[in-house]
Amino acid sequence: MVKFSIKFNGVELTQWLDGVILVNRNLGQNRLATIEKVGRANGKKLRYTSAEETTIQITGLIMTDAVRKRHDLAGAMSTPGTARLIFGDEPTVYYDAIADQQSTLDEAYYDNRVLLNFIVPDGLAHSLDLSEATGPSGASIPLRSVGTFQSPPVLTATMNGDNGLVGWANDQGGVLQFGSSEELDGKQHDDSETVFHYDLKSAPTGVTLNAGHINYPYYLGDSSKPNRQAGSFSYTLNPDAATPQLTRSTSDHYWAGPSMSGTIHANSQGNSKGNCLWVNRFNATTNAPATGRIEFNLTSGSTVVLGMTVRDSNYSADGLELDAQFEGRPLFTMDLDRRQFTNGMFEAKIGKLGNQVTFTLSKVQKLTAAGVNASAVLTKVFNIDTLGATPIDGWTVWTPGFADKLGWTINWSDSIFQWVNVDFWQDLPNRFKLGDVVVADVAHQMVYVNGVAAPDLQAVGNQWDSFYIQPGDNSIMPLASSWAQAFDAQIEWREAYV
């Protein structure tokens, strides 16, 4: 009888065993064949086969102090999800396993035997070490897998300059594309034009207080109950943000608080109907008895064309809601998951691309030189027939509280508005810049930009299932825009074994 290492979830299980009698890991995956009878022909025909979960059984011996060891061993095996199971005779691989069924203990005076049952959902062993291959875009990267089963890679592209396309093509005919390739005529792409960028560490110039156009002018739509633009902003309570100072004390004030508004001049081509992006950051903390509201409105004359509102309208529950509107018509209203959209910093984006508008709310986890790392992102996209022909010439941000109720804690920390060239947005809806890192996770069919999930970046028809690395020789070609500097490409995967 040989005693050797068995680690589960980082814990050595044999510390509670006096020996391991038997390990049943079986051979390969559990294969299930589905066959069917066809007419009166002899035999049956195979329809398909599928790989099922596999089981691992360990028979061990507990010879002394069995009762105490039984409870300690049971605790070590109780995990809420799968964990790594590693055996001493193959220390370079792990099984993604979970304890299954009832582990049994036959208690005798000299021979206490324990039977441990594990289930491995994918039926595979995985290498503990990552395999890696590197190269620049534009050159095929050879790689060899010594595993006996296909492995999903993680594909990382690090930008060395501006780029409009991150693509990958492999020797199986699989293609992944993020962003867009340039037009065939090689049309020049203009840069974005920034109309304003307010860091709100001090009062911005050229703006107006309490005279903007708001999306909710009357409480419950009753013209006899006007909501109010009143109050001011402080730049000393928080030196990095504008903090609203409310002037409300009675119930008939309804929603009341300060607003700030300004004009948006046309782009360099004299066009106020072009594609644009407006980004605002704010900090909000609320709870069950508190209420608050912040509106971000893009206007045309006195009309609120596009509005995005984050609010807590319920002073008896801890909740946040997100609304969006087009010319006074609601586009959507939804409750935010407070487990994801927790108190703290948020980023709200309104993007206009022809007749398409995109509303994005991110829960900011960290601000970096490259941008925002978000812990949660919510994106809604709508197509509106008349949007592309509607000019945008102004903006309003309104930060009210409700009547005499306790208000939430809020400040507004950053605002930037950009015109984006029409051709730029049609060809390159997601522009990559120097230092950007674009990661494609084939196993989960997700793409991330600088650590933030970007589900709207994927091209329709991406062939994720054709991008697994096969046993033996493989090759993958990273692709960038023809006009762009090559990006650094990295391919990582774990060898898998049946």
N, C-alpha and C positions, 0 to 999 in steps of 0.2 A: 504494500500500500504506500503510495507516494503522496506526500503533502506538498501542495504547491499553491501559488498565489491565485486568488480569485478576488478581484476588486469590482465593486459595484458602487456607482456614484461617488467614487473616490475613497471608499471605505474597504479595507481588507476584511473579507468575510471569514477567512480561515482562522482569524484570531479567536473565533468562537468554536472552531472545529478541531478535533484531535486527529482528523485525517479526512482525506477525500477518497472515497471508494470508487466512484464512477461519475464520469461526465458524459452526457449524451448531447452532442452538438449536431448529430445527424450529418447528412451529406447533401450540400447544395440547398437550393430553395425548395419549398413545398410547392410543387407544380400541380395545377389543376387543369385537366383536359375536359373540354366540353364537346361531346359527340352527339350525333343525332341520326335517327333512321331516315333514309331517303327512299321513298317508294317501297318496292319489293326487292331492291337490290340486297345481295348478301352483305352482312356486316353493317357497319355504320361509318359515317364520315365525320372527320374532325372539323369542328367549327372554329375553335380557337383554344389556345392555352393561356393561362394566366399564372403569375407567381403569387403565392399566398404568404401569410406570415409563417414563421418557423418557431419551434419551441426548443428550449434548452433545459435539460434536467441535470441536477447535481445531487448525488447521493453522498452524504458525509456522515461522520461518526462523532458523537459527543459522548465522551466517556465519564466525565466528572462534572459536578456542579451543573447538571443539565437544566434545571429549572431557571436559574439566573441567566445562563447562556441563551436559553430559548427566547426570552424576552428581548435581550440585547440584539440577537440576530434578527428577530422579527422587526424591530425598530429600524435597523439598518436597511432592510429591504422595502420599507414602506415609503415610496416616493410618489408624488402626485402625477408624475409623467414619466416618460422614458428617460433613462440615464445610461451612461457608458458602463458596459460589462466587459472586463478585460481578464483574460486568462494568462497564467504565467508561462504556458508553453507557446503562446503566440502574443508576446508583449507589445508588438508593433501595431496591433489592430484592436478595434473595439466593436461590440455589438450594441446597437441602440435598443435597449431592452427595458422591460418593466416586469416586476414580479406578477405572476399570473396564477390563478386558481389557489387552492389551499395548500400551503407548504405543510408537509406532515412530519411528525416526530414520533417514532416508535420508541417508547421508553422501556428499557430493560435494565437489569442491575449492572451488567457489564457491557451491553451492546445497545447504546442509544443511537438509532439511525434517524437522520433527518433527510427529507427529500425536498429540494428547492426547485420551484418551477418558474421559468422565465419565458416570456413571449417576445419575439423580435418582429415588429410589424412589417419592416421592409425585407426581412429574411436575409440580410447581408451583413458581412463584416466590412468595416471601414478602416482605412489607414489612420493612425494617430497623427502622422506627419502630412502636411500639405505638400503636394507636388506643384511646381511652378515653372512657367515658361514666359519669357519676355521678348519684346521687340518693339519697333515703331510701326505706326500705321503705314499701309502701302506695301508691306513685305509679309509674305506668308511665314507663319511661325510653326515650325514642326514640333510635335510633342509625342511622347510615347507613354502609354499607360501599361503598366505591368500587372494591373488587376485582371480579374476574370469576369467583370461585369461593368456595364456602362456607368459613368460618373457625371453628375451635373457640375459644370465649372462655374466659377465666379469670374466675370470678365471686367477688368478695370481699365479705363482710359483716362489718362491725366493730360490735360491740355497744355500745350506749349505756346499757345496763341489763340486768336479768335478762330472759331470753327463752327460750322453749321450742321455737321453730320458725324455721328458716331455709329459706325456700322461694323458688323462681323459676318463673315462668310466662311463656312467650313467645307471640308472635302466630302460631306454627305449631301451637299446641296442645300443645307440650312442657311437661312439669312435672318439676321436681326438688324433692325434699323431704328435709331433714335435721333430725332431731328429730321431734317430734309436735305436732300442733295440740291446743288445749285441748278438753275434752269439751264436748258441746253444751249441757249444763246449767250450764256456767260454774263447776264445782266449784272451791272454793278449794284451792290447793296449799300445803301446809305446808313450812317450811324443814327442812333436815337438822339433826339433833341430834348434836353431837360428844360422845362419851362420854369419850375421852381423846385428847390430842395430846402425845406425848413427843418433845422435840427431842434427848434423850439426850446433852446436853452435861454433864449431871450425873445422879446416880442418881435415877430417878423414885420417888415415894412410892406406897405402897399396892400394891406388887408383891411377889412371892415369888421367891426364887432356888432353882433346882434341885429344884422340886417340881411341875413342870407335867406335862401329858399330851402325850406325844410320839407321832409316827406310826410310829416305827421302834424299838420298845422292845427287840427282840431281834435280834442279828446273824444274818442269813439265816433269821429266823423260829425259831431254836433257843432255847428258854427257858433252856437251860443257859449261854447266852452273852449275858448282858444288856448292852445298851448303857447308858451312864451319864450322868446329869446331875450334873456336878461342875465346880467351878472358880468363877470370878468374872468381873466385868467391870471394866475400867479406864476411867476418864474423863480420864486425864492423858496417856496415850500419844497420843491424838488428842483435842484439846479439843472437837471437834464431833461426837463419836460414842462409842458404847460398844464397847470392844475386848475380845473374850473372852480370858480367861486360862485356859489349859487345864491340867488336872492329869492327865496320862497319860504313861506311860513304857514300858510293856510291851505285848506283842502281845495279851495277854488282856484288855486294857481295851476292845478293839474300838472302837466309836464312843463317844467321851467328850468332854464339854465342858459349859460352863455353859448354863443355861436361865433364862428370866425368864417369869413368868406372872402373870395377874391376872384379876379378874372383870369382866364386862360387865353393867352394870345395865340393866333394861328401859327402853324409851323412855317418853316422858311419858304415853303412853296405857296403860302397864303391860304392854306387849307385848314379849316376847323372841323372837317368831317373825317379826318384820317384816323388811323389806328393809334391807340394810346394805352398807357398803363399808369395807374395811380396806386401808390403803395403808402399805407399808413401803419404806424406802430403805436400801440397804446398798452398801458398797464391797467388791469382791472381786478379788484378783489371784492367778492360779494358773498353773502350768506343768506340764511332763510329770511330774516326780517328786513334785509336791505333791498333797495330798488335802484335802477339806473338805466341809462340809455346813451348810446353814442351812434350818431348818424354820419355816414360819409356819402355826400351827394354830388354828382356831376350834373351840371345844369346847362340849359340852353335858354337864354333869356330868363324868364321867370319859371320855366318848367324844369322840374327835377327829372332828367332823362334816365339816369341810372342811380339807384340808391342802395346802400348796403348798411344794415343796422345790426348791432349787437346789443342785446338788452336783457335786463332782469326785471320783468314787470310784475312779479309775484312776490309780495312781502310776507308770504306764509310758507315759502319753500325755497330751497337753495337750488336755483336753476339758471341757465342761460339759454337764450334763443337767438337764432340768426335769421334775418329777413333780407330779402332783396326785392327791388321793384324796378319797373320800367314805366316811365311817364304815369306814375300813380297806380299802376296795376301791379298787384303782388305777383312775383315770379315763384317764390317759395317762402315758406316759414317752417323752421324745424327746431326741435329741442337739441341742444348740444349735449353730448355725453360728458358729464362732469368728471368722470374718471379719466378722460383724456384731455378735455379742455378745462384744466384746473386754473385756479387763480394765478395771476402773474402776467407776463408779457404776451401780447397777441400781435399778429401781422395780418392786416386786411388788404386784399388786392382786388381792384376792378380792372380788367383788361378788355379792350374793345378791338376786335379784329374783323373788319367788314361788318357783316350782319351778325357776327357772333360775339357774345359777351361771356367772360369767365369771371366768376366770383370765387376767391380763394381765401379761406381763413386758416391761419396756422397758429398753433400754440408754440411759442418760441421757447426752446430749451436753452439755447446759447447763441449769442451774437459773435461772429468771427469776422476776420478781415475779408473772407470770401463770401460772407452773407449770413443767412439764418440756418441754424440747425434746429429743426422742429421735432417735437415729440408727437404731434398729431397734425394732420392736414385734411381739410375738407374742401372739395372743389365741386362747383356746379357750373355747367355750361349750357347756354341757351342760344338758339338762333331766332332772331327777330327781323322780320322782312324789312322794316323801315330804319333799322338802327344805323346802317352804313351811310344813309343820306341825312342823318341828323347831326347838326353841328354841336360841338361841345365848347362853351365859351366861359364857364365859370364853375366854381366849387363852393361847397359849404360843409363845415363840420360843426355839429351841434351836440352838446354834452349836458343834457338836462337830468334833474332828479324829479321824483314824483311828489307833488303837493307837500304835505307836512310829514311824509314818511321818511324813515331813516334812509340815507343815501349810501350807495356803494362807494368804494374808494377807487378813484380813476385819475389817470393823467395821460396826456397825449404827447408822444415823445419824438415823432419823426413823420415827415410827409414829403413825398417826391412825386412829381407828375412829369411824364415823358411822352412826346410824340414819337411814334415808331413808324419808319418808312413803310409804305404799303407793300412794296416788293420784298422788303426784308421780312415782314411777317408772313407773307405767302410762301416764301421759299424756306425761311428759317424760323419757324414758330418758337423754337427754343434755341437761343444763341448761347454757345459755350465760349468762355473767355479764359485767358491765361490763368492757370492754376486750378480750374474747375476739374472735379473728379466725377466721372460718370461710371457707375457700377451696375452691371447687369447680372442679376442672381438667377441663374437658369432653373435651379431647384424650385424656387418660389415664383418664378415668372414675374419678377419685379425689377424696376430700374430706379436707381437713386442718383440724385445730383447733389454733390457735397453733403451726403448723408441724409438727404430728405427724399422721401418717396415721391416719384413723379409719374403717376399712372397715366397722365394725359400726354406724356412724351412718346409713348409707344406708337409705332406705325401699325396700321391694320394689317393683319396677315403675318405678323412675326412668327417664325417657325421655332418656337421654344423646344418642342418635343424632338426636333431634329438636331439639337445642339448638345446632346450628351456626348461626352468623350468615350469612344469605344476602346475595348482592349486592343492593344497593339499600336500601330502607327496612325497618327492623326495629324491634320494641319488646319490652322485657323488663320484667316486673313483679316486684320483690322483695316477699316476703311474710314477715311476722313473726306471732307470736301476737297475738291481738286485744287481750290485756291488757298487752302489752309496749310499751315505748317503741321508736319506729322506729329501725332500725339504719342506718348509713351503707353505701350500696351502691356498688360500683365494678365496672365491666365493662371488661375489656381484651381486645384481640384484635389479630392481625396480618392485614392485608389479604393475600389470596391471589389469584394470577393464573395462568390457564392459558396 
